[in-house]
Amino acid sequence: MRYQFNSFEIDTLQFKLFFAGKAKAIEPKDFDLIVYLIKNRHRTVTREEIFNAVWQGQIVCDSTLSNHIKSIRKILGDNGEEQNLISTIRGRGYQFIATTKELSDKENSIFQSTLRTKLIWKILIFIFLLLTTILVFSNLDAPEIKQNSIVVLPFLNLSGDPNYEYFSDGVSDAILNGLSSAESLYVVSHSSSFRFKDTEIDISDVAKQLGVTYVLEGSVRKSETTIMITVQLIEAKKDRQIWGATFNRENNNILAMQTEISTVIVDAVKNALATNNDLTQLNIPPL
């Protein structure tokens, strides 16, 4: 099957993406993600559905999906602010919103004009040079990276219940306040970290903007009887996860759960920093 949108065609049989009639390089997971969004373009697909369909049960973190969404937006000439092709539905998931046509085997690509192709490439080169210039000047103003520094990002509320927003924010704040008591640790303030709430982020970009070494992020999910909290600690410069944990608790006393889990996480990070920053030796109490 071939799908056509804007100046793109995607061939699900040949596993190829075409722009202006020419094949574009694309990673397999990015290709699979685009196809899944297009096939389900009539509705919003949740993160869980995407994980099950594209990663087929593999354990992946939420930032992995966000990075792939950012990647395909870049390939398709979209971005997280304009969202002309892929729309982020807050607290729900994503939807492919570009006008799309399914092509039969006999239909040829509509992009045959050499002049139009050259014009498109000139525009893309101009955009690339413009973005590069902006990036260079923005890096000049970037703060110096501080040693033993960390930002606690707002935990994502993936429960589908807006009432749990206060709980996910409370977990983030409890961890932030707990880490702030460590004299040798620089912790980014609530006002600075929470400005990234409800936005698609790139871990390395956040670290550069805030001048930190480590990023702590997590998410909250719930079922009828349980709450699951997932957390991971990332060394931003190397884009490397150095610790992660998942907590499953009965949904009966969320305030006590919030205190318990945040205390465990705070102790884990403090313990790592107390052993000469050997973050591979985290001493985590049994879950």
Secondary structure, 3 states (H helix, E strand, C coil): CEEEECCEEEECCCCEEEECCEEECCCHHHHHHHHHHHHCCCCCEEHHHHHHHHCCCCCCCHHHHHHHHHHHHHHHCCCCCCCCCEEEECCCEEEECCCEEEECCCCCCCCCCHHHHHHHHHHHHHHHHHHHHHHHHHHHCCCCCCCCEEEECCCEECCCCHHHHHHHHHHHHHHHHHHHCCCCCEECCHHHHHHHCCCCCCHHHHHHHHCCCEEEEEEEEECCCEEEEEEEEEECCCCEEEEEEEEEEECCCHHHHHHHHHHHHHHHHHHHHHCCCCCCCCCCCCC
